[in-house]
Amino acid sequence: MTRDTSPFRYLAIHLKDVARTQVLLYAVVAFGLAFVSRKFMGDGVASGLDVADLLRSILGGTLMVAILMATGGVAGNDRKQGYYRAFFSKPMAPWSYYLQRWLVGLAAVLTIPLWLALAFQLLFGTGSHLTLELFASVALAYLVIGGAVLLFSTVTARDWLVVFLLYFMQRRMQEAQEMLTRMGQEVPRLVQVALTILPPFDQAAGVGTLPSGQTLWHVVLYGVAMVAAAVAVLIFRPLGSGGRA
């Protein structure tokens, strides 16, 4: 018997799992939202710019949930349930297996603008308005939000919930800081420290717009650091003391 030792031996399984769950749901939701938008707007679309703004608005409003769906429980569910999928039949390094699944999730999330553009083209009859910057902003959001989920997935099956709460808390504190700054009041030291430590969700949340300069480097390096930390945990910490098929 010849054993498959390729590092991509589970790639087809990952692609099939994600395609029939997340990608299919993304497509259905995209067409559903576009249909609802067309019903509400009717013939009120004055130009292609209106549709481009609407597309970015819908994408921005759904991206967080889409990323949590693509990354939630990547490693956490296997740890919680006590088994590691097909590792028993074709052993593979856990860090490679879950990192590959995480990257497949990125590919799935990057299809969302395509589904929205296709739906808008069919329903509104306008151009797709897709740009490289749009895809780059989606990828950046996935790096930060998805990277945080991957990191927490190494210790809990409720990784998506932890990240959602952190996201909500970070955004509220950011809004409070901006309000206090406008009012000329001092921002509490605790808030400043928390915003420094927490992932820069606010900087990665802009759909179609990218931060620049040092801010961009900070966001990218923070996301890469979380992914690297998750890989390190998967390398050095065993998934559990046992498992079941």
N, C-alpha and C positions, 0 to 999 in steps of 0.2 A: 504494500500500500504506500502510495506517495503522499506525504504530508505537505499541505500548502503552507509555506512559510512566508508568503508575500505579506508585507505590511498593509496591503490593501485588500486582504482576503475578506474583510467584513464590509468593505466599502459598498458593494452592491446591496447588502442587507440594510445598511444605513440609508442609502438612497431610496430604496423601496419603502422603508418605514416612514421616512419623512415625506416622500412624494404622496403616499396614500393617506396621510394625516394632515400635517401642517400645510403643505403646498396646495393640496386640494381645498382645504378650508380657506386659505388665503385667496384662492381664485374665486370661490363662491362668495366670500364676503366682499371682495373687490367689485364684482359685478353687481352684487346686491346694493352696495353703497352708491355705486355709479347710477344704478337704476332709480334709487330713491332721490338722488340729487337731481336727476333729469326730470323726475315728476314734480319736484318742488320748484325747480327753476323754470321749467317749461321752455318758452322761447326767449327767456330773459338773458341768455348768454350773448353778450354784445360782441365779444371778441375772443380770440384764442387765449389772450392773457387772463381772462376771467376763469377759463377752464384750467389753465396752468396753476393759478392760485388755489383753485378749488382742489385740484389733485394734491398739491403740497399740503393743504390744510387737512384733507382726509388722511393722508399718509402720516402726518405728524400726530394726529389724534389717535391713530391705531398702532403706531410703531412699537410703543412700550409693551402693549399686550402681546403683539406678534412676537417680539423677541423673547418675552417670558415663556410663551408657548413653545418656541423653538428650542429653548435651553433648559427649561424647568425639569429638574429630576434627572439630568443627564447621567450623573453618577450616584446621586442621592437615593433614587428609587432602588437601584441594585443593592446599595448598602443596607437600606432599610429592610428589604425583603430577604436578604441573606443569600442571594445568588448573583452570579456574575455572567448571566446570559450564556453564550456559547463557549466561554473560556475553557470549559472542561473538555470539549471535543477538539478545539483548535486554540491552544493556549496563545495568548497575546498579552503584551505588556499593558496593564490597565491605562497608563497615561496615554499611550498611543491610541488605544481603542476609544477612549472618551474624548480626546482631543480631536480625533477624526470625526466623531459624531458631532462635536461642537462646530467644526468647520463646515460640515454638511448643513447644519442649522443656519450658518451664515449664508450659504448659497441659497437656501430656501427663502430667507428673509429678503435677499436681494431680488427675488422674483416678484415681490409685492409691487414695486413701481411698474414692472412690466404688465402685470395683470390689470392694474389700475389704468395704465395707458391704453391697453387694448380695449378695456371696457369703455373708456371715455371716447376712444376713436369710433367704436361701434355705435354708441348711444348719442354722442354729441357731434360726431362727424368732424372733429378737429384734429390737429396734429397731436402727437404724443407728449411733446414738451419735456422729453427726457434729456437729462444732461449728465455729464460725468460727475459734476459737483453734487447732484442729487444722489447718485449711487454712493459717492464717497461719504456723504453725510449719513446715509443709512448704515454703511459699514462702520463708521466711527461710533454711531449709537450702539451698534451690536457689540463692538469691541469693549465698550465701557459697561453697558448694561449686561450683555451676555457674559463678559469676562467676570463680572461680579457674581452672576448666577453660577458659573462654572466653579468659581472658588468656593462658594458656600455649599455647592453640591457635593463637595468632598467631605462635608461634615454633617449635612442634614438633607432630608428629602423635601423639606419645606424651603428650599433655596429661593424659589421664585417669590415666596411670601416675604422672606427676609429682605430681599432686594427691593421689592415693591415698597415696603415700609421705609427702608433707607432712602429710596427715591423720593417718596412723599415728604419725608422729614427734611431732606436736603433742599428740595424745592421751596418748602414753606420757610425755612430759615433764610434761604437766598432772597425770597421776597421781603421778609422782615428786614434783612440787612439793607436792601435797596430803599425801602420805605424810610428807615431811620436815617440813612445817609441823605435822602432828599430833605428830610425835616431838620437836618443839621444836628442830630442827636448821636451820641456815642453808641456804637454797636457793642453789646455785652461781650466780654472776653470769651465766655464759653461758646457763644455763637461763632465767633471768629475761629476758634480752635476747631470746632466741629466741622465747619465748612472747609477748613484746610485738610482735615483728615479724611472726610467722606469722599467717595468717588465723585468726579466732576460731571454728574449727570446733566446739570444745567448747560454746560458747555458742549455737550454731545447731543443735545436734544433738538437742535435746530435742523429741520428738514430742508434741504436745498441750500443751506448756508453752512459754511465751515469757519471755525475759528482760525485765526492766523497767528504767525509768529510764535512767541513763547507759549501762548495759550494752547495752540495746536499741539506743540511738542509735549506740554504737560498732560493733555488729555490722552494722547497716543501712548506716552510712556506709562501713564497710570494704568491704562487698559492692558498693555503688554505685561506690566508687572503683575497684575492680577491673574492673567492667564499663566504666566510663568510660575507664580506661587501655587496655583492649582495643580500644575504638572508636577511640581516638586512634592506636594503633599501626596499625590497619587504614586509617585516613585518610592518615597521613603516611608509612607504609612500604609500598612496592609488594609485592604478593604474590609476585612473582618476575620474572625477566628475560624470561620467555616462557611459552608453554603449548602444549598440544595439545588438540585437540577430542576 
